[in-house]
Amino acid sequence: MRLRRRMTAPMPEIDPFMGDPTARMLCEALTERDWPMARDILVRAEHPDDRAFFLEVCGSAPGVQNWIGHLAADDPLAQLVRGCHAVAWAWRARGGYGAQYTRDEQFRLFFERLRIAETCLDDVIARTPDEVTAWAFLVRTARGLQLPLEDGEFRFRQAIERHPTNLKAHGEWMQTLCKKWSGSHEWMHHFARDAAARGSDGSMLHSLVVLAHLEQMIDLEGAAAEHYMARADVRADLRTAAGLSIWHPAAEFRPGWPVYFNTFAVAFSQSGDLSAATPVFQRLGDNITDHPWDYLPGNNAKLFSAARAQALAATR
């Protein structure tokens, strides 16, 4: 008697555009050097969080640095694209590993490309001082270039003066305050809670509290990391943050929303709170994002699939 082979669900693929058709159109336009199309998309992205998301994902478009420079002298928006793209270009050169595993040549390219980004973004704010996205990306270049902490804070303050709940600026400044960069766990958690307190009900700023716990988790090893995430106070923080953001009736599902759901999916799974993880995975479907699954060792798609299967099985 032949046994029927059990069918397994196909592995979800990571979509760099997070299922957003406008982000895909923008990257296609930049890849094809269709500046009028790309420019029109960005002009219509009036909300600062939307514009930051689009400029973040367009970092994956190949060859942008080869042609957009000649447009930038007359068009601040082209210069903004060039600067934001150069940030992603720099981090690709550095790679995703710690400094001790990064070669000298990678660091050379990293700093060279960051200086291009810094120059472009400085030019943007000189011409259009209220361009929030430029200030937000400059928080990241300050961190990468290892500028004094005061420089990064100044840029962060300039961004939130213009858009108090800017997600990109808050996320980048919290990264700067992480222990692995220029801060400490205490600074990071304090900032995350302060930012969440300023966020309205439904704001994704509340996810910073969750991200801070994940940052502390990856600074621990083995059983210590598991014990930390399973602590009652940490699990309570995760549920409270979800109730004020992704689960709140006022939550806005703006472009890039899957990254926040994936943040909660990772955190609930790592904390063992599978009943909380289940509705997050159900809402996500196959909308997996690299971050923050890349905090865990292994293939991001496999990690997502295994965590989802475990959560769904536990709550049937």
N, C-alpha and C positions, 0 to 999 in steps of 0.2 A: 504494500500500500504506500503510495507516494504521499508525503506530507506536504500540505500547501505552505509555500513560503510566505512568511508574514511580510506584508507590505509596510515599508517604512516611509515616513513623510520626507519629502525632499528637503535638503538643507537650504535654509533661507539665504539669499544673497544680500550682501551689504550694499545698499544703494547710497552713494555719496550725496545724492540730492534729497534723501529722506522722503521719497515719494512726492516731492514737490515739483509739479510740471514747469513752473516758472523758473525755478533754479536750474532745471535741466536745460530749458531754452536759453538761459543766460550763458551757461557753460558751452553749449553748442555754438552760440553766436561768437563767443570769444575764441573758441577753437577754430572756427571758420573765418576769423578776423572780420566779422560783420559788426563793426563798431556802431553803426546807426541802430541796429536791432538791440545790441547790448545796452547802449546808452538809453534807449527808450524804456527798457525794462527797469533800469536803475532809477530813472527819473520818476517812474510811476510808483516805485517803492518808497513812499513818503514816510512810513513809520520807521523810526530809527532801528528797532529790533529786526524788522524785515530786511532793511538795507544791510545791516551787519551780517545777518544770516546769509544773504545772497553773496556778499563779498567774501565771506568765509568759505563757502562751498566753491566759489569760482577759483579758489586756489588750486583746484585739481585740474583746471584747464591747461593743456600743454602749450608751450610756445608763446605765451602771452608777452613775456619780457622781450621777445624778439621783434615785436612790431608796435607795441602800444606807446613806446617812448616818444615817437615823433609826434603823436597826438597830444601828449601831455602838456607841452609848452603853451597850448592855446585852450586847453580844456581841463579844468580842475577835476572833473569827474573821471577823466581818463587817468589823471595822475593818482587819484584815489584808488582806482582799480589796480594800477601798477604797484602802488605801495602795499595794498592789502595782499595782492598776489605774491609779492616778494616775501612777505612774512611766511606764508605757507611754503614757498620755495626754499626759504632758509631752513625751516624745520625739517623739510625732506632731506636736506643735505646732512643735517645733524643726526637724523635717525631717531628711533624711539627708545634707545637704550640709555642707561645712565652715563654720566660723564666719564667714568672709569673705563667704559667700553667704547668710547668714541675716539676715532683716530684723529691725529693732528690735521690731516687734510680735510676731514669732515668739519672740524672746528673752523678752519680757515675759510671754507666756503660758507659756513653758517654765519660768521661775523661779516663777511663780505656782502652777503645778500641782505642781512639785517640792516647794514648801513645804507644799502639802496632803498630799503623800505623806509628807514628813518628819514632819509633825505626827501623822498616823495611825499610822505605824510606831513613832514614839517612844511613843505611847500603848500600842501593843501590847506592847512590851517592858517598859513600866512595870507592866503587868498580868500579863504572862506572859514573864518574862525569858528563858526557855529556848526561845522560839519562834525557831528557827534561821533560818527563811525571812525573818523581819522583819530580823534582823541582816544577812543577805546582801543584801537589797534596799536597806538603808541604806548599804551600801558604794557602791551606784550613785548614790543621792541625794547622798551626800557629794561624789562626783566632779562630778555635774551642777551642784551649788550652789557648786562651787569652794571647798569647805571646806579647811582645812589638811590636808596629807597625813597628819598624825598622827591626825586624826579618822577618816579612812577606814581607816587601819591598825588603829585601836582596834576599829572595827566588824568588820573582817575577823577579828581575833583572837578577838573574842567569838563569832563564828559557828563558827570551827573548834575553839574550846574545847569547844563542844557537839556538833559533828559534824566530826571532823578531816579528812574527805575531801569535804566539801560542794562540789559542782561549781559551784553558783551563786556562792558566796562567792569561790572561787578564780578563776573566770572574771571576775568584776567587779573583783577586786583587780588581776588582771593587766592589765585594760584601763586601770585608773588608773595603772599603772606604765609604760604605753606612752608613747613620745615625744610622740605627738599630744595627750596629756593632761598628766600631771604628772611623767612619768618620762623614761626613756631606753631605747635599745635594750639597753644593758648590764643595767639593772635588770630589764627585762622578761624577757630570756633567763635571767638568773640565777634569777628567781622561778619561771619555767616549769620549769626543770630541777630546782629544789629541790622543787617541788610533785610533779613526776613521780616523784622519788626516794622520796617518802613514799607514793605510791600503790602499791597491791598489783598483782600481775599481773592483767590484765583491767580495771583501773581506767581510766576515761575521763579521769582527770587527765593521763595521758600525752599526750593530744591538745593540751594547752597548749603543748607544745614545738613542735608543728606550727603552731598558731595564731600563736605568736611569730614564726616564720619568715614567715608570710603578712603579719603586721603590718610586718615590716621590708621585705618585698617592695613593699608599696604605698607605702612612703616613698621608693622609687626610681622611676625612669622608664625606659620603653622597654627598650633592650638591657641596661641595668644591672640591671633587675629580673629579666630572663630569665637573665642570667649568674649572679645571686645564687642563684636557685632551682635552677639546674643544677649548682651546685658539688657536688663529691663529698661533702663533709662534710654539706651540707644534705640531700642525697638519702639519705645514710646515716642521718641523724637521723630522717627521715620514716619509713623502713622499720623502724627500731628502735622508734619510738613505735607504729607499727601492730602490730608483733609483740607488744608489751606491752599493747595495748588491744583494738582491733577485731578483730585476727586471733588473739588469744589464746583458748585453749579455755575459760578462766574468765571471758571477757567476759560482762557482764550487759547484756542488751538491755532496759533499763528505759524507761519512757515518755520520749520525746524522743531516743531513740537515733539517728534519722536525721541530726541535726545534726552528730554526730561523724563519721559516715561521709561526709557532704558535705564536712566540713573536710578529710579525707584525699583525697577525690576532687579537690577544688580544688588541693590542694598537689601531689599526684602529677601531675596534668595540667599544672600550671604548671612543674613541674620536668622534664617530658619523660619521666618514668618510667611509660610507658604500660602496661608489663607489671604494675606494681603497681596502677595505676589500674583495670585491667580487673575484677579480682575485687571491688573496692569498688563499682563501678557495677553489677555483677551482683547483689550483695547488696542494693543500694539499690532496684533496679527504678525506679519513677517517683517515689520518695520524695525529691523535691527540696525543699530548704529555702532560704529567701532568704539566710540567712547561712551560709557566708561568700562565696557567689557575688556578693553585693553589694560585695565588695572589688574586683571587676573591672568595667570599663566595659561597659555594654550591658544587654540584657534577661536577667534571671537564668535564666529557663526556656530561652532560646535558647543561652545560654552552657553550661548543663548538657547540653543535647541535643547540641551540637557537640562538647563534650569527651568525652561518652560514645561518640558515633559514632566519633571519632578513636581512642579507646582500644580499642574492640571491633574496629575494622577493622585496627588494627596488630597485633593478637594472634591473628588468625584463622589 
